[in-house]
Amino acid sequence: MAQARFSIGITVSENTGTVVIVAEGETVELPT
């Protein structure tokens, strides 16, 4: 199991309906 020692910022965009997760400077968009 990976340990999340870095801060994770989760932003939900109501316009696009996607969840943007920013971890260690990387941005991942998850369509919902």
C-alpha positions as CSV (number, residue, x, y, z in Angstrom):
1,M,0.0,0.0,0.0
2,A,1.4,3.3,-1.0
3,Q,1.8,6.0,1.6
4,A,0.7,9.5,0.7
5,R,3.1,11.7,2.5
6,F,2.6,14.6,0.0
7,S,-0.3,16.9,0.2
8,I,-3.0,16.2,-2.3
9,G,-5.3,18.9,-3.6
10,I,-8.6,17.9,-5.0
11,T,-10.6,20.3,-7.1
12,V,-14.1,19.6,-8.5
13,S,-15.0,21.6,-11.6
14,E,-18.8,22.0,-11.9
15,N,-18.5,23.3,-15.4
16,T,-16.8,20.3,-17.0
17,G,-17.9,17.8,-14.4
18,T,-14.4,16.4,-13.9
19,V,-12.4,15.8,-10.8
20,V,-8.9,17.3,-10.9
21,I,-6.3,15.8,-8.6
22,V,-3.0,17.6,-8.1
23,A,-0.2,15.5,-6.6
24,E,3.4,16.5,-6.5
25,G,2.9,19.0,-9.3
26,E,1.2,16.5,-11.5
27,T,-2.4,17.0,-12.6
28,V,-4.7,14.2,-13.3
29,E,-8.3,14.7,-14.7
30,L,-10.8,12.0,-13.9
31,P,-14.1,12.3,-15.9
32,T,-17.1,11.6,-13.7
